[in-house]
Each structure stands twice: as C-alpha cells, then as structure tokens.
Amino acid sequence: MKNRYKNIFYGSSSVMMLVSPENGLIKDVNESACEFYGYSKSELLNLKIWDLNIAGEVSVWDNIKRAKINPKKLFKAQHRIASGEIKDVEISSGVVMVDGKELLHSVIRDVTERNKNLLKLTKLSNAVEQSLASIVITNTNGEIEYVNPTFCKETGYDLGELIGENPRILKSGKHSAIIYKDLWQKISSGEKWEGEFYNKRKDSSYYWESASISPVLDDENSIIGYLKVGLDITEKKLTEAKLTQALIKAEENDRLKTAFLANLSHEVRTPLNGLLGFTDFIADDNVTNEERKEYASIIKDCGNQLMSIMDDILDASLLEAKKLQINVDRFYLDPFLSGLKNLHSVEAEKKKLSVKLDYMFNPNFEIHTDKGKLLQVFNNLIRNAIKFTKKGEIIIGCESLKDVVLFYVQDTGIGISSEHQKIIFSRFRQVENHLIRQHGGIGLGLSISKDIVELLGGELWVESEVGQGSKFSFTIPKKY
C-alpha cells in the first residue's frame, strides 16, 4: 500500500507536496511540483510553505488549521514561482501519516489562465449588461435568446415576455416589408445590416432606433445566431426636426431679409469668388507645386469662412426661436482655459500676437454649466480679438467671485468707440461700422455670445477705447 501511494505521489502529473503542520516545512514534492515552481527538489525542501504563498505566514497557518479540521475544503491562494511570476492556485489538503508523523498532503492546481478567462467573461458580461445600447441575441430562426436591461427599459417588456419571441413584436407597421426582406437576406447570407427602425413599445408608444444586426459565427464560420445592437435616437430625430423648423422659420424671418441680406450677400460672395477663382488657378498645368499649395490653403480658408457664416446663421435662428438647448456639464476650469490658449495660439502666432492666461485658483476648481456653449462664447471673443489686433497680446482671464465666475478676453487692438459700444451686441448692426466691413463678418458673433451668456444666467459687457484695445467681460453662475 505504501509503495502504491509513493507511485501515485511521485508519478502524478498533478502538483503535489507534503507539508509539516507543525512548522510549515515542505517535506516532500513530486516532479510536477518542481516543474511548476521552477525550483529543484532540494531547493523546495529548504522552503516553508509561506515562502511560496504571498499571503504570508499568519494566513497560511490559519489555512493549515482549517485543512486539518476539514480536509474537503478548497483553498484559493497566490503562489510566487522561481521566476517571480505570481500564479493563481487552488489547493486541496488532507492529513496523511508518513513514518508515524502527521503531514498535510496538498494538491495544487494552477488556475491562472482559468481566472483570466473568467475575468474576461465577467468583463464582457458586465459590459453587455450595463451597456447603454440595447442588445438582443436570437437563434437562427430569429427567436430571442437574450436581451440586456437597456432593451427591456426601452421597449417596456420584461425579460420573461421576450425570451422565445421574435423581434417582430416591436413592429410599428410604419416600414415597408421590403426593408425587412432586405435585412433578412443580408444577415442570413453572412453580411451585416445597418439601418433605422421606427418601433412600437409595449405601451404602444413609438421610438426611433438606429440598429446594427450581424450574424454570430462558430469556429467553422457557420451562422449560429444573430446579434442586434441598437441605440434610441428618438431625441436626435426630434432635435433634427426642431432644427429644420428653426431653419424654415429663419428663412421667413423679416429681420433676416432687411438689414442682414445686403451684408450677407457681400460676405458670401467674397469666399465664393475665392473658391471659384482659385479652383481655376489650381487646375492650370503651368502652376507650380508651391503655388498650388498656396491656392489650396486659400480655398480652405474660404471654405472655413463660409462654414463660420452658416454656423452663425443657425445659432441665431435657434436663439431667435428660443430652441437652443442647454446641456449642463461639470468640468475643471484649469484644463478648459489651457485648452483655449493652445487652440488659438496657432492663429495668433500667424499675426505675431501672443496669447496669455491670467487666473489664480485651485486646479480642481469646478464649474457646472454648458461647456460647449461656454467654449462657443470664448471662441467668438478670442477670434474677434485676434482679428482686430495688429500687434501686442490677447489675455484670457478668469476670477472666482461669490456665486459667479468672471471671465474676460482683453486685447491691444483697434478698440471700439463709445458710440459703437452701444450697438455691437445688436443683431446685424455691426454692418454700420466701416471697420467691421473692412475685417469681414456678418455681425452675429457678439449678439449670439450675449444671448448665450444670458441663457446661462450671466451677463456680457465691453470696456474699450479707440486705439487702446478692448476688454470683453462676462459672468457665468458657478452652478447653472
């Protein structure tokens, strides 16, 4: 019997060792243990079990006591092998008698890879369960096998109501059968389908969904099911509709047909003429590469100018219709202002101007407002400062007051007369200023900035003197 035990111990492919429960010394090991730990047998027999277990002596002693009481207990541990690598192991130990002495016979299993795979599966499972996108998995017949909580929340159905059903229960009847036929033909042939659905919830309300449906393949590339990932885009659709209505209203607005149209025509024609003219030049075979690069840069500038004009028109129409949405963010001002400086320094350096920051507060100073709208106001003010400054510097400043934050953009530019300071924030009145005409613009930037600041709960004003520069200041509540 003794020889049989030794044959099993020494010949086993499992990692085995005998440990003294009195002093923790490793009394014997098999070849598999030597291979696993990377030590020779003599080296292992000079170690105590806590030399391998990274939990330390106290924890190991506790496990030894429990193993003597309950030999069926499975212990989880981490062992350090000779190379220094940490391995996840599971240990089962039981008391055996060897030469009249009690020893713990321990079988150690390396579960490092298993634990890594389990962790990957857990992460994947949690990602699917917690995803903001709705996820559905069906079999090859289109019967639902799994949905995540987001899908249940969006559709109003419980998990038990959906398993075994077909996603057609969401059909609104608003789509042509051709769409579903094309969808099925694509995914059943192994292709991916992308599109939009107008679906009906359990409570008969409707919602828009942007969906991607892909076949799920096994190791032999055979289709074993289908995966749908969807996003509720109802709000996006509503926003698009509102924007369309705002544009229509803007086109019909009388004020955009009087003081605005003449200047708009001039401002649009200028970059359009540049686009058309330099496009002809760039196509000339006699033009050098350097000239072609220069013309391409001019064409790009003209395009950006047109885009800026269109952006201003859109924002003005949304503000006029009181449709501009506020999205409150929480963010730190330090990186926000540093980003502004970096963003505009390139354009300023082209005119040999410097951009400086002037503020002193904790880097973790936080503000609650619409970050995008605040950025838009700053961009308008800083671009104007660069446009109307020939030499000197642009200063971006900030000061924390009681309930508000005071921001300002100061330049050493041409300045604004007291007469024009009264009208620069009015829509389209800037066109009366010959200096504005000289530098371009459709006269919307400052009025848009003023409206946005007021929408955020603050106010915007200017201090300026002709030839001495301007300082545009505005306040924003710390919490919107």
C-alpha positions in Angstrom: 0.0 0.0 0.0 2.9 2.3 0.9 4.6 1.7 -2.4 1.3 2.3 -4.2 1.0 5.6 -2.5 4.5 6.6 -3.5 3.9 5.6 -7.1 0.8 7.8 -7.2 2.6 10.7 -5.5 5.8 10.8 -7.5 4.3 9.7 -10.8 1.3 12.1 -10.8 1.1 14.9 -13.3 -0.7 16.9 -10.6 1.4 19.2 -8.4 1.8 17.5 -5.0 3.7 18.2 -1.9 3.8 17.1 1.8 3.9 19.9 4.3 4.5 19.7 8.1 1.6 21.1 10.0 3.9 21.8 12.9 6.4 24.2 11.3 5.2 24.7 7.7 8.3 23.0 6.2 7.9 21.4 2.8 8.8 17.7 3.5 8.4 16.2 0.0 7.4 17.2 -3.5 6.9 15.4 -6.8 8.5 16.2 -10.2 5.4 18.1 -11.3 5.8 20.4 -8.3 9.4 21.1 -9.4 8.4 21.8 -12.9 5.6 24.1 -11.8 7.5 26.2 -9.3 10.8 26.2 -11.2 12.8 25.0 -8.2 14.8 21.8 -7.8 13.6 19.3 -5.2 16.3 20.2 -2.8 15.5 23.9 -3.1 11.8 23.3 -2.4 12.6 21.1 0.7 14.5 24.0 2.2 11.4 26.2 2.0 8.4 26.7 4.2 5.0 26.8 2.5 4.6 30.6 3.3 7.8 31.2 1.2 5.6 30.4 -1.8 2.3 31.7 -0.6 2.3 35.5 -1.0 -0.4 35.9 1.7 2.3 35.4 4.4 2.8 33.2 7.4 -0.2 34.2 9.5 -2.7 33.5 6.7 -1.0 30.1 5.9 -1.1 29.0 9.5 -4.8 29.7 9.5 -5.3 27.6 6.4 -3.3 24.7 7.9 -5.5 24.6 10.9 -8.7 24.6 8.8 -7.2 21.9 6.5 -6.7 19.6 9.4 -10.3 20.1 10.6 -11.9 20.0 7.1 -9.9 18.0 4.5 -12.6 18.7 1.8 -12.1 22.4 1.9 -10.7 24.0 -1.2 -8.3 26.9 -0.6 -7.6 29.7 -3.1 -4.2 31.3 -3.0 -1.5 33.0 -5.0 2.0 31.4 -5.2 5.2 33.0 -6.3 7.3 30.7 -8.5 11.0 30.9 -9.0 10.8 33.4 -11.9 9.0 35.8 -9.7 5.7 35.4 -11.5 2.5 35.1 -9.4 0.2 32.2 -10.1 -3.4 31.8 -9.0 -3.8 28.3 -7.4 -6.4 26.2 -5.8 -5.2 23.8 -3.0 -6.9 20.8 -1.5 -5.1 19.4 1.6 -5.7 16.4 3.8 -3.8 14.8 6.7 -1.8 11.7 6.0 0.5 9.6 8.2 4.1 9.2 6.9 6.6 7.2 9.1 4.3 7.8 12.1 4.1 11.6 11.6 1.1 13.8 10.5 1.7 15.6 7.3 -0.5 17.6 5.0 -0.8 16.1 1.5 -1.5 19.1 -0.7 -2.6 19.0 -4.3 -2.0 22.4 -6.1 -3.8 23.3 -9.3 -2.7 26.2 -11.5 -5.9 28.2 -12.2 -4.2 31.4 -13.5 -5.4 31.1 -17.1 -8.9 30.0 -15.9 -9.2 33.0 -13.7 -8.0 35.3 -16.5 -10.6 33.8 -18.8 -13.3 34.1 -16.2 -12.3 37.8 -15.7 -12.6 38.4 -19.4 -16.0 36.7 -19.5 -17.1 38.7 -16.4 -16.0 42.0 -18.1 -17.7 41.1 -21.3 -20.9 40.1 -19.5 -20.9 43.2 -17.4 -20.2 45.4 -20.5 -23.2 43.8 -22.2 -25.5 44.0 -19.2 -24.5 47.6 -18.4 -24.3 48.9 -22.0 -26.4 52.0 -22.8 -27.1 50.3 -26.2 -29.9 47.8 -26.4 -28.5 44.3 -27.2 -30.5 41.3 -28.5 -29.3 37.8 -29.4 -31.5 35.5 -31.4 -31.1 32.0 -32.7 -31.1 31.2 -36.4 -34.9 31.3 -36.5 -34.9 34.8 -35.1 -36.2 33.7 -31.7 -34.9 35.9 -28.9 -32.5 34.1 -26.6 -31.1 37.1 -24.7 -31.8 40.8 -24.2 -29.9 43.2 -21.9 -31.6 45.5 -19.3 -31.4 48.5 -21.7 -33.6 46.7 -24.2 -36.2 45.9 -21.6 -36.2 49.6 -20.4 -36.6 50.9 -23.9 -39.3 48.6 -25.0 -41.2 48.2 -21.7 -41.2 44.4 -21.9 -39.9 42.1 -19.1 -37.2 39.6 -19.9 -39.7 36.7 -19.5 -42.0 38.2 -22.0 -39.2 38.4 -24.6 -37.4 35.1 -24.5 -38.6 32.8 -27.3 -40.4 35.7 -29.0 -39.4 37.2 -32.4 -38.3 40.9 -32.5 -41.2 41.5 -34.9 -43.3 42.2 -31.8 -41.8 45.7 -32.0 -43.0 46.3 -35.5 -44.8 49.6 -35.8 -46.3 48.9 -39.2 -44.7 52.1 -40.5 -42.0 50.3 -42.5 -42.3 48.6 -45.9 -41.9 44.8 -46.0 -39.1 45.3 -48.4 -36.9 46.7 -45.6 -37.3 43.5 -43.5 -36.8 41.3 -46.6 -33.6 43.1 -47.4 -32.5 42.8 -43.8 -33.1 39.1 -43.6 -31.4 38.4 -46.9 -28.3 40.2 -45.8 -27.8 38.7 -42.4 -28.7 35.2 -43.4 -26.0 35.4 -46.1 -23.4 36.4 -43.5 -23.5 40.2 -44.1 -24.0 43.0 -41.6 -27.2 45.1 -41.8 -27.4 48.7 -40.6 -30.4 51.0 -40.6 -33.1 52.7 -38.6 -36.4 51.3 -37.1 -39.5 53.1 -36.0 -40.5 50.7 -33.3 -43.6 50.3 -31.1 -43.2 49.7 -27.3 -45.3 47.5 -25.1 -47.4 50.6 -24.1 -48.0 51.3 -27.8 -45.8 54.4 -27.8 -43.2 54.8 -30.6 -39.5 55.3 -30.7 -36.7 55.6 -33.3 -33.8 53.1 -33.1 -30.5 53.1 -35.0 -29.6 49.4 -35.3 -26.8 47.1 -36.5 -27.5 43.4 -36.9 -24.7 40.9 -37.5 -24.6 37.1 -37.8 -22.9 35.2 -35.0 -20.5 32.6 -36.3 -19.0 29.5 -34.7 -15.4 28.2 -35.2 -16.4 26.8 -38.6 -17.9 30.1 -39.8 -21.4 28.7 -39.6 -24.2 31.0 -38.5 -25.4 30.1 -35.1 -27.5 33.2 -34.3 -27.8 36.9 -34.7 -26.7 39.9 -32.7 -28.5 43.3 -32.8 -27.1 46.4 -31.2 -29.4 49.4 -31.1 -29.5 53.0 -29.9 -32.6 55.0 -29.1 -32.3 58.0 -31.4 -35.8 59.5 -30.8 -34.3 62.6 -29.2 -31.9 63.0 -32.1 -34.8 62.8 -34.5 -36.8 65.3 -32.6 -33.8 67.6 -32.4 -33.3 67.3 -36.2 -37.0 68.1 -36.7 -36.7 71.2 -34.5 -33.6 72.4 -36.2 -35.3 72.0 -39.6 -38.3 74.0 -38.3 -35.9 76.6 -36.9 -34.2 77.0 -40.3 -37.5 77.3 -42.0 -38.5 80.0 -39.6 -35.2 81.7 -40.0 -35.7 81.8 -43.8 -39.1 83.5 -43.2 -37.9 86.0 -40.6 -38.3 89.5 -41.8 -35.3 90.8 -39.9 -33.1 88.3 -41.9 -34.5 90.0 -45.1 -33.7 93.6 -44.3 -30.5 94.8 -42.5 -28.9 91.4 -42.9 -29.3 90.3 -46.6 -27.1 93.0 -48.1 -24.1 92.3 -45.9 -24.7 88.5 -46.1 -24.6 88.7 -49.9 -21.3 90.5 -49.8 -19.7 88.2 -47.2 -20.8 85.0 -49.0 -19.7 86.3 -52.4 -16.2 87.1 -51.2 -15.3 83.5 -50.2 -17.3 82.1 -53.1 -15.3 84.2 -55.6 -12.1 83.0 -53.9 -13.3 79.3 -54.1 -14.2 79.6 -57.8 -11.2 81.8 -58.8 -8.5 79.8 -57.1 -10.1 76.5 -58.2 -9.5 77.6 -61.8 -5.9 78.6 -60.9 -5.2 75.3 -59.2 -6.3 73.4 -62.3 -3.8 75.2 -64.5 -1.0 72.9 -65.7 1.5 75.7 -65.6 1.1 76.3 -61.8 4.0 75.1 -59.6 3.5 72.8 -56.6 4.3 75.7 -54.2 1.6 77.9 -55.9 -0.8 75.0 -55.9 -0.3 74.5 -52.1 -0.9 78.2 -51.6 -4.1 78.2 -53.6 -5.3 75.1 -51.8 -4.7 76.9 -48.5 -6.7 79.9 -49.7 -9.6 77.7 -50.9 -9.6 76.0 -47.5 -9.8 79.4 -45.7 -12.6 80.5 -48.0 -14.5 77.2 -47.1 -13.9 77.8 -43.4 -15.2 81.3 -43.7 -18.4 80.0 -45.4 -18.8 77.4 -42.7 -18.5 80.0 -40.0 -21.2 82.1 -41.7 -23.5 79.1 -41.8 -22.9 78.3 -38.2 -23.7 81.8 -37.1 -26.9 81.8 -39.0 -28.0 78.5 -37.5 -27.2 79.6 -33.9 -29.0 83.0 -34.5 -32.2 81.2 -35.7 -32.2 78.8 -32.7 -31.8 81.6 -30.3 -34.5 83.6 -32.0 -36.9 80.7 -31.8 -35.7 80.0 -28.2 -34.8 76.5 -29.2 -31.2 76.4 -28.2 -30.7 73.6 -25.8 -28.6 73.8 -22.6 -26.6 70.7 -21.6 -25.0 71.2 -18.2 -21.6 69.7 -17.6 -19.3 69.5 -14.6 -15.7 70.3 -15.5 -12.5 71.9 -14.2 -11.6 75.4 -15.4 -7.8 74.9 -15.4 -7.6 72.4 -18.3 -10.5 74.2 -20.1 -8.7 77.6 -20.2 -5.4 76.0 -21.1 -7.1 74.2 -24.0 -8.4 77.6 -25.2 -5.0 79.1 -25.1 -3.5 76.2 -27.1 -6.4 76.3 -29.6 -6.0 79.9 -30.5 -2.2 80.4 -30.2 -1.6 79.0 -33.7 -3.8 81.6 -35.3 -2.4 84.4 -33.1 1.2 83.5 -33.9 0.4 84.0 -37.7 -0.1 87.7 -36.8 2.9 87.6 -34.3 0.5 88.0 -31.4 0.8 86.3 -28.0 -2.0 84.6 -26.1 -1.7 84.7 -22.3 -3.7 83.3 -19.4 -4.5 85.4 -16.3 -6.1 83.5 -13.4 -5.2 82.1 -10.0 -7.2 79.3 -8.4 -7.0 75.7 -7.4 -6.5 73.4 -10.5 -9.5 71.4 -9.2 -11.9 74.4 -9.3 -15.1 73.1 -10.9 -18.0 74.8 -12.6 -21.4 73.5 -13.6 -22.6 74.9 -16.9 -22.9 74.1 -20.6 -19.2 73.5 -21.6 -19.9 73.7 -25.3 -21.8 77.0 -25.1 -19.1 78.5 -22.8 -16.5 77.4 -25.4 -18.5 79.0 -28.2 -18.6 82.4 -26.4 -14.9 82.3 -25.7 -14.1 81.3 -29.4 -16.2 84.2 -30.7 -14.5 86.7 -28.3 -11.0 85.4 -28.9 -11.3 85.3 -32.7 -12.6 88.9 -32.7 -9.7 89.9 -30.5 -7.2 88.3 -32.9 -9.0 89.7 -36.0 -8.9 93.4 -34.7 -5.4 93.3 -33.1 -2.4 94.1 -35.3 0.3 93.8 -32.6 0.5 93.0 -28.9 -1.3 90.3 -27.0 -4.6 88.6 -26.2 -5.2 87.9 -22.5 -7.8 85.3 -21.4 -8.7 86.0 -17.8 -10.8 84.4 -15.0 -11.7 85.3 -11.4 -13.8 83.4 -8.9 -16.4 85.6 -7.2 -19.1 84.7 -4.6 -21.7 82.9 -6.8 -20.3 83.5 -10.3 -17.1 83.2 -12.3 -15.9 86.4 -14.1 -14.3 85.7 -17.4 -12.7 88.2 -19.8 -10.9 88.5 -23.1 -8.6 91.5 -23.4 -6.7 92.7 -26.5 -4.4 95.5 -27.6 -6.3 96.1 -30.8 -8.1 98.9 -32.5 -10.7 99.5 -29.8 -14.3 100.4 -30.1 -15.8 103.9 -29.8 -18.4 104.7 -27.2 -20.9 105.2 -29.9 -20.4 101.7 -31.4 -20.2 100.1 -28.0 -24.0 100.7 -27.7 -24.8 98.7 -30.8 -22.2 95.9 -31.2 -24.4 93.4 -29.3 -27.4 94.1 -31.5 -28.1 91.7 -34.4 -26.7 92.9 -37.8 -25.9 96.5 -36.5 -22.2 95.8 -36.8 -22.5 96.3 -40.5 -22.7 100.0 -39.9 -19.2 100.0 -38.7 -16.7 100.5 -41.6 -14.0 98.8 -39.5 -16.1 95.7 -39.3 -16.7 95.8 -43.0 -13.0 96.1 -43.6 -12.3 93.0 -41.5 -15.3 90.9 -42.6 -18.1 89.2 -40.7 -21.9 89.1 -40.8 -22.4 90.8 -37.5 -23.8 87.9 -35.5 -20.9 86.7 -33.3 -21.3 89.2 -30.4 -25.1 89.1 -30.4 -25.0 85.3 -30.3 -22.4 85.4 -27.5 -24.5 87.8 -25.4 -27.7 85.7 -25.9 -25.8 82.5 -24.8 -24.3 84.1 -21.7 -27.8 85.4 -20.7 -29.3 82.0 -21.4 -26.7 80.5 -19.0 -27.7 83.0 -16.3 -24.9 85.6 -16.7 -24.3 88.9 -18.4 -21.8 90.2 -21.0 -20.3 93.7 -21.4 -17.4 95.6 -23.0 -14.9 98.2 -21.9 -12.9 99.8 -24.7 -11.1 102.9 -26.0 -10.3 103.6 -29.6 -6.6 102.7 -30.3 -6.1 101.2 -26.8 -7.8 97.8 -27.2 -10.9 96.2 -25.8 -11.9 94.1 -22.8 -15.0 91.8 -23.1 -16.1 90.5 -19.8 -18.9 88.1 -18.8 -20.2 86.3 -15.8 -21.4 82.7 -15.5 -23.0 81.2 -12.4 -20.9 78.6 -10.7 -23.9 76.2 -10.8 -26.4 76.5 -13.6 
